[in-house]
Amino acid sequence: MTRAAFERLVAEAVALIPDHFRDEMRNIALVVETDPGPALLAEMGIEPPDTLLGLYTGTPLTERGWDYGNQLPDRITLFQGPIEDESGGDRDEMRVVIGETLIHEVGHYFGLSEEEIEEIEERYWRSLDGAEGDEA
């Protein structure tokens, strides 16, 4: 997929973020890169065959003090290659993977832990499957 087509899918995913969250997202850049480099994967402790779909870099809102300011934008990076691989090249599946990855990284921006993000993702996907309220 071309970078432009991929970026259109990312823009669609951003538009689906509820307004009350999107309105609170300030001074944040959304960047698409081809792949995470070997140095980044090593720094994150990720070994093949695992990879990185997205990365939040910055200071979460919950960690900002009264003196926070004059900072470069926080950054959410989406890695096109791994997202394409994860989706098997299927455009609809790619939309899902981009959305999941974006939700995850925006969660970090808002200062949520991995566990809190996973709980939100589980509730979100369960509601899409129509299983909300089902007991397992």
Backbone as CSV, one residue per row, in Angstrom:
resi,resn,N_x,N_y,N_z,CA_x,CA_y,CA_z,C_x,C_y,C_z
1,MET,0.849,-1.175,0.000,0.000,0.000,0.000,0.893,1.234,0.000
2,THR,0.478,2.246,-0.720,1.279,3.470,-0.745,1.187,4.177,0.601
3,ARG,2.147,5.036,0.868,2.131,5.806,2.117,0.893,6.690,2.163
4,ALA,0.537,7.308,1.045,-0.629,8.198,1.018,-1.913,7.439,1.359
5,ALA,-2.082,6.240,0.807,-3.276,5.440,1.090,-3.297,5.025,2.565
6,PHE,-2.142,4.656,3.091,-2.052,4.277,4.502,-2.401,5.474,5.385
7,GLU,-1.882,6.637,5.052,-2.157,7.836,5.846,-3.636,8.209,5.801
8,ARG,-4.328,7.908,4.699,-5.776,8.138,4.651,-6.493,7.232,5.648
9,LEU,-6.044,5.978,5.764,-6.633,5.076,6.752,-6.382,5.583,8.173
10,VAL,-5.195,6.136,8.400,-4.874,6.705,9.718,-5.789,7.896,9.996
11,ALA,-5.998,8.754,9.005,-6.880,9.915,9.185,-8.307,9.467,9.505
12,GLU,-8.772,8.384,8.865,-10.093,7.833,9.175,-10.158,7.375,10.629
13,ALA,-9.095,6.733,11.097,-9.057,6.249,12.482,-9.070,7.413,13.463
14,VAL,-8.340,8.462,13.163,-8.308,9.638,14.042,-9.697,10.258,14.129
15,ALA,-10.398,10.303,13.011,-11.738,10.888,12.994,-12.720,10.103,13.860
16,LEU,-12.434,8.830,14.122,-13.318,7.996,14.937,-13.071,8.144,16.438
17,ILE,-11.988,8.840,16.815,-11.743,9.088,18.235,-12.859,10.004,18.741
18,PRO,-13.532,9.635,19.823,-14.616,10.491,20.327,-14.138,11.924,20.548
19,ASP,-15.021,12.875,20.216,-14.694,14.299,20.291,-14.127,14.700,21.650
20,HIS,-14.713,14.184,22.743,-14.270,14.618,24.065,-12.825,14.199,24.348
21,PHE,-12.343,13.147,23.693,-10.927,12.789,23.818,-10.091,13.597,22.836
22,ARG,-10.551,13.668,21.608,-9.794,14.383,20.574,-9.598,15.846,20.962
23,ASP,-10.620,16.454,21.595,-10.524,17.859,22.002,-9.446,18.085,23.060
24,GLU,-9.120,17.041,23.824,-8.098,17.158,24.872,-6.685,16.851,24.369
25,MET,-6.578,16.414,23.150,-5.261,16.062,22.591,-4.624,17.322,22.000
26,ARG,-3.622,17.804,22.697,-2.950,19.036,22.273,-1.451,18.800,22.176
27,ASN,-0.846,19.520,21.238,0.608,19.480,21.071,1.100,18.036,20.913
28,ILE,0.458,17.327,19.984,0.834,15.939,19.728,0.900,15.725,18.217
29,ALA,1.977,15.119,17.779,2.177,14.834,16.353,1.882,13.360,16.096
30,LEU,1.194,13.092,15.012,0.929,11.723,14.585,1.782,11.480,13.348
31,VAL,2.687,10.512,13.449,3.683,10.270,12.416,3.580,8.834,11.934
32,VAL,3.752,8.631,10.626,3.818,7.288,10.066,5.250,7.042,9.626
33,GLU,5.812,5.931,10.084,7.133,5.497,9.641,6.993,4.106,9.052
34,THR,7.963,3.717,8.252,7.895,2.425,7.584,8.014,1.278,8.573
35,ASP,9.077,1.244,9.346,9.343,0.149,10.288,10.086,0.690,11.499
36,PRO,9.919,0.026,12.647,10.784,0.377,13.779,12.177,-0.187,13.499
37,GLY,13.178,0.581,13.767,14.544,0.124,13.521,14.993,-0.895,14.555
38,PRO,16.059,-1.625,14.246,16.587,-2.633,15.185,16.978,-2.032,16.532
39,ALA,17.511,-0.813,16.519,17.921,-0.186,17.782,16.704,0.094,18.658
40,LEU,15.608,0.563,18.068,14.391,0.831,18.835,13.808,-0.462,19.391
41,LEU,13.768,-1.493,18.560,13.250,-2.779,19.030,14.083,-3.315,20.194
42,ALA,15.408,-3.172,20.087,16.290,-3.618,21.167,16.044,-2.792,22.434
43,GLU,15.902,-1.479,22.269,15.646,-0.590,23.409,14.337,-0.952,24.113
44,MET,13.352,-1.372,23.335,12.044,-1.729,23.885,12.009,-3.175,24.390
45,GLY,13.102,-3.924,24.159,13.161,-5.314,24.591,12.289,-6.234,23.739
46,ILE,12.130,-5.886,22.476,11.291,-6.662,21.567,12.188,-7.465,20.641
47,GLU,11.983,-8.776,20.653,12.796,-9.664,19.820,11.906,-10.332,18.784
48,PRO,12.449,-10.526,17.565,11.684,-11.231,16.523,11.250,-12.593,17.026
49,PRO,10.082,-13.013,16.628,9.247,-12.479,15.558,8.337,-11.346,15.997
50,ASP,8.374,-10.941,17.273,7.553,-9.819,17.726,8.046,-8.531,17.105
51,THR,7.168,-7.552,17.060,7.532,-6.255,16.510,6.714,-5.177,17.200
52,LEU,6.812,-3.977,16.689,6.159,-2.815,17.274,5.230,-2.218,16.228
53,LEU,3.961,-2.059,16.581,2.988,-1.464,15.659,2.913,0.044,15.825
54,GLY,3.098,0.514,17.064,3.010,1.944,17.343,3.794,2.274,18.588
55,LEU,4.048,3.571,18.761,4.834,4.015,19.907,4.426,5.426,20.299
56,TYR,4.167,5.621,21.592,3.935,6.961,22.135,5.232,7.447,22.755
57,THR,5.634,8.652,22.404,6.832,9.271,22.962,6.446,10.643,23.497
58,GLY,6.672,10.861,24.767,6.348,12.162,25.346,6.101,12.039,26.829
59,THR,5.473,13.055,27.378,5.132,13.082,28.792,3.621,12.945,28.917
60,PRO,3.142,11.835,29.477,1.698,11.649,29.619,1.059,12.799,30.400
61,LEU,-0.197,13.072,30.094,-0.892,14.175,30.752,-0.860,14.055,32.266
62,THR,-0.928,12.839,32.780,-0.956,12.624,34.232,0.374,12.922,34.909
63,GLU,1.430,13.074,34.123,2.754,13.333,34.713,3.213,14.780,34.514
64,ARG,2.356,15.607,33.980,2.735,16.999,33.724,2.419,17.856,34.934
65,GLY,3.415,18.611,35.340,3.239,19.506,36.478,2.833,20.899,36.034
66,TRP,2.704,21.774,37.002,2.299,23.144,36.722,3.303,23.863,35.829
67,ASP,4.581,23.407,35.850,5.624,24.085,35.092,5.860,23.472,33.711
68,TYR,4.991,22.554,33.310,5.154,21.915,32.004,4.779,22.913,30.920
69,GLY,5.663,23.096,29.964,5.381,24.007,28.853,6.616,24.162,27.990
70,ASN,6.459,24.869,26.887,7.557,25.081,25.943,8.239,23.774,25.564
71,GLN,7.440,22.779,25.251,7.955,21.462,24.903,7.672,21.171,23.430
72,LEU,8.528,20.364,22.845,8.224,19.856,21.516,6.974,18.987,21.634
73,PRO,6.245,18.792,20.541,5.038,17.961,20.634,5.347,16.531,21.056
74,ASP,4.425,15.953,21.824,4.472,14.516,22.048,4.278,13.886,20.678
75,ARG,4.547,12.582,20.595,4.528,11.946,19.277,3.921,10.548,19.372
76,ILE,3.008,10.271,18.470,2.510,8.919,18.280,2.997,8.487,16.907
77,THR,3.769,7.405,16.889,4.292,6.868,15.639,3.575,5.565,15.337
78,LEU,3.058,5.457,14.119,2.474,4.218,13.632,3.427,3.650,12.593
79,PHE,3.723,2.359,12.708,4.675,1.713,11.808,3.920,0.946,10.722
80,GLN,3.975,1.471,9.508,3.203,0.942,8.396,3.524,-0.516,8.080
81,GLY,4.790,-0.875,7.996,5.167,-2.241,7.636,4.599,-3.286,8.573
82,PRO,4.841,-3.169,9.879,4.284,-4.150,10.803,2.750,-4.170,10.820
83,ILE,2.123,-3.014,10.646,0.655,-2.973,10.608,0.145,-3.709,9.367
84,GLU,0.804,-3.498,8.236,0.415,-4.224,7.023,0.612,-5.726,7.208
85,ASP,1.732,-6.105,7.813,2.002,-7.525,8.055,0.947,-8.131,8.976
86,GLU,0.615,-7.419,10.051,-0.360,-7.900,11.031,-1.740,-8.090,10.392
87,SER,-2.062,-7.253,9.427,-3.384,-7.304,8.799,-3.426,-8.227,7.595
88,GLY,-2.285,-8.806,7.240,-2.250,-9.688,6.073,-2.491,-8.945,4.769
89,GLY,-2.336,-7.641,4.788,-2.541,-6.842,3.584,-3.997,-6.544,3.277
90,ASP,-4.922,-7.056,4.102,-6.348,-6.816,3.904,-6.695,-5.407,4.395
91,ARG,-7.270,-4.604,3.521,-7.549,-3.198,3.825,-8.486,-3.037,5.034
92,ASP,-9.542,-3.849,5.112,-10.460,-3.741,6.245,-9.776,-4.134,7.552
93,GLU,-8.985,-5.189,7.500,-8.245,-5.603,8.697,-7.213,-4.543,9.080
94,MET,-6.643,-3.878,8.067,-5.677,-2.818,8.336,-6.341,-1.671,9.101
95,ARG,-7.589,-1.352,8.752,-8.333,-0.320,9.479,-8.453,-0.704,10.960
96,VAL,-8.750,-1.976,11.209,-8.899,-2.456,12.593,-7.569,-2.340,13.334
97,VAL,-6.485,-2.784,12.718,-5.174,-2.758,13.377,-4.736,-1.320,13.635
98,ILE,-4.960,-0.439,12.678,-4.616,0.981,12.873,-5.433,1.538,14.034
99,GLY,-6.734,1.253,14.057,-7.591,1.751,15.140,-7.159,1.246,16.499
100,GLU,-6.877,-0.049,16.595,-6.418,-0.624,17.867,-5.119,0.016,18.323
101,THR,-4.198,0.170,17.383,-2.891,0.740,17.722,-3.035,2.192,18.155
102,LEU,-3.852,2.942,17.446,-4.066,4.344,17.786,-4.706,4.480,19.167
103,ILE,-5.723,3.668,19.449,-6.367,3.689,20.765,-5.332,3.421,21.858
104,HIS,-4.484,2.440,21.616,-3.465,2.066,22.593,-2.517,3.236,22.876
105,GLU,-2.010,3.856,21.828,-1.024,4.927,22.011,-1.664,6.195,22.582
106,VAL,-2.891,6.493,22.199,-3.597,7.636,22.785,-3.826,7.385,24.272
107,GLY,-4.075,6.140,24.632,-4.199,5.792,26.053,-2.951,6.150,26.833
108,HIS,-1.785,5.883,26.249,-0.533,6.255,26.916,-0.418,7.776,27.047
109,TYR,-0.838,8.503,26.030,-0.827,9.969,26.083,-1.646,10.460,27.282
110,PHE,-2.793,9.816,27.517,-3.644,10.206,28.643,-3.174,9.640,29.975
111,GLY,-2.066,8.880,29.957,-1.464,8.403,31.196,-2.010,7.083,31.697
112,LEU,-2.689,6.342,30.850,-3.231,5.050,31.266,-2.139,3.988,31.259
113,SER,-2.271,3.030,32.159,-1.319,1.919,32.219,-1.667,0.901,31.140
114,GLU,-0.755,-0.035,30.918,-1.009,-1.121,29.959,-2.282,-1.879,30.340
115,GLU,-2.453,-2.147,31.630,-3.613,-2.902,32.093,-4.901,-2.127,31.839
116,GLU,-4.891,-0.840,32.116,-6.087,-0.019,31.884,-6.418,0.042,30.392
117,ILE,-5.398,0.160,29.563,-5.617,0.216,28.114,-6.182,-1.113,27.621
118,GLU,-5.628,-2.209,28.101,-6.121,-3.525,27.686,-7.576,-3.715,28.092
119,GLU,-7.953,-3.227,29.261,-9.340,-3.336,29.706,-10.263,-2.532,28.795
120,ILE,-9.849,-1.329,28.434,-10.641,-0.490,27.523,-10.766,-1.164,26.163
121,GLU,-9.646,-1.685,25.656,-9.684,-2.365,24.357,-10.629,-3.557,24.393
122,GLU,-10.567,-4.327,25.471,-11.429,-5.507,25.581,-12.896,-5.098,25.603
123,ARG,-13.229,-4.066,26.391,-14.624,-3.596,26.438,-15.064,-3.066,25.079
124,TYR,-14.166,-2.324,24.405,-14.484,-1.745,23.102,-14.778,-2.831,22.082
125,TRP,-13.884,-3.811,21.976,-14.063,-4.854,20.974,-15.225,-5.758,21.328
126,ARG,-15.460,-5.992,22.619,-16.592,-6.815,23.025,-17.890,-6.121,22.623
127,SER,-17.941,-4.793,22.756,-19.157,-4.068,22.374,-19.360,-4.094,20.862
128,LEU,-18.284,-4.110,20.088,-18.406,-4.192,18.631,-18.916,-5.555,18.197
129,ASP,-18.570,-6.585,18.958,-19.007,-7.945,18.634,-20.438,-8.204,19.088
130,GLY,-21.045,-7.233,19.769,-22.394,-7.430,20.248,-22.471,-8.278,21.496
131,ALA,-21.320,-8.489,22.140,-21.280,-9.365,23.316,-21.306,-8.575,24.613
132,GLU,-21.503,-7.271,24.535,-21.551,-6.455,25.745,-22.625,-7.004,26.676
133,GLY,-22.266,-7.235,27.889,-23.193,-7.730,28.869,-23.238,-9.254,28.943
134,ASP,-22.617,-9.935,27.991,-22.554,-11.387,28.045,-21.620,-11.808,29.166
135,GLU,-21.979,-12.823,29.870,-21.128,-13.332,30.927,-20.334,-14.514,30.404
136,ALA,-19.054,-14.527,30.675,-18.206,-15.634,30.212,-18.016,-16.644,31.308
